[in-house]
């Protein structure tokens, strides 16, 4: 059974940093694209960043220059380094993985709250 498990969320003050991780397991297929999405309170889920197996990245304009996505292909683990956090970054953060067999899987989400 494929599982993606996020960790690293929590409460942080404005201007602070957090590092999210997403560990994927349960499949022998490779993961072509991995991504981070977030759902702010009362809003729809939105793209944060994506990264291909070759390291090509894409970011939402709202996080460019503050967030960095990376992945360790050997460990099937995805990361999101979040710096200079703002209250509007408060959301549930989800990771996903698009596998070589055409299947898309999501994690269960981790809460990030930016507040003083």
C-alpha positions in Angstrom: 0.0 0.0 0.0 1.4 3.4 -1.0 1.8 5.9 1.8 3.0 9.4 1.8 3.6 10.7 5.3 4.2 14.4 6.1 6.0 15.7 9.2 7.5 18.9 10.5 4.5 21.1 10.8 3.8 23.2 13.8 3.4 26.7 15.3 6.0 29.4 14.3 6.2 33.1 14.7 6.1 35.4 11.7 9.6 35.6 10.1 10.5 32.1 11.4 11.3 28.9 9.5 10.1 25.4 9.3 11.2 22.3 7.3 8.5 19.9 6.1 9.3 16.3 5.1 7.3 13.8 3.2 8.3 10.1 3.2 6.9 7.9 0.4 6.7 4.1 0.7 4.9 1.0 -0.5 5.6 1.1 -4.2 8.3 -0.3 -6.5 7.4 2.3 -9.2 9.4 5.5 -9.4 8.0 8.9 -8.6 8.1 11.2 -11.5 6.9 14.4 -9.9 6.4 15.3 -6.3 4.7 18.4 -5.0 3.6 20.4 -2.0 0.1 21.9 -1.8 -1.6 23.8 0.9 -5.2 24.5 2.0 -5.6 27.7 4.1 -8.6 27.9 6.4 -11.8 28.4 4.4 -10.0 28.3 1.1 -9.3 25.8 -1.7 -6.2 23.7 -1.9 -3.4 25.5 -3.9 -0.1 24.7 -5.4 3.0 25.6 -3.4 5.8 23.9 -5.4 6.7 20.8 -7.5 9.9 19.0 -8.4 10.6 16.4 -11.0 12.8 13.4 -10.5 15.5 15.3 -12.4 15.3 18.3 -10.1 13.3 20.7 -12.1 11.3 23.0 -9.8 8.2 25.1 -10.0 6.9 27.6 -7.4 3.8 29.6 -6.7 4.5 33.3 -7.0 3.5 33.8 -3.3 6.4 31.6 -2.0 9.2 32.3 -4.6 12.4 33.4 -2.8 11.1 32.1 0.6 10.5 28.4 0.1 12.7 25.7 -1.3 11.6 22.3 -2.5 14.0 19.4 -2.7 13.9 15.6 -2.8 16.1 12.7 -2.0 15.3 10.1 -4.7 17.2 7.3 -3.0 15.1 7.8 0.1 11.8 8.7 -1.7 11.6 11.7 0.5 10.4 15.2 -0.3 11.3 18.3 1.6 10.0 21.9 1.8 12.2 24.5 3.5 10.1 27.5 4.5 11.8 30.7 5.5 10.5 34.2 6.3 7.1 32.7 7.1 4.0 35.0 7.1 0.6 34.6 8.7 -0.9 34.0 5.3 1.2 30.9 5.0 -1.0 29.3 7.7 -2.6 26.2 6.1 -2.6 22.4 6.1 0.3 21.3 3.9 -0.1 18.2 1.7 2.5 16.4 -0.3 1.7 14.3 -3.4 3.5 12.0 -5.7 2.8 11.2 -9.4 4.2 7.7 -10.0 5.5 6.2 -13.2 2.5 3.9 -13.4 0.2 7.0 -13.8 -1.2 6.9 -10.2 -1.3 10.0 -8.0 -1.2 9.7 -4.2 -1.6 12.2 -1.4 -0.4 12.4 2.1 -2.7 13.1 5.1 -1.4 16.7 5.6 0.4 18.6 8.3 -0.7 21.8 10.0 1.5 24.9 9.7 0.4 27.9 11.8 2.2 31.2 11.6 1.2 33.5 14.5 2.7 35.6 17.2 
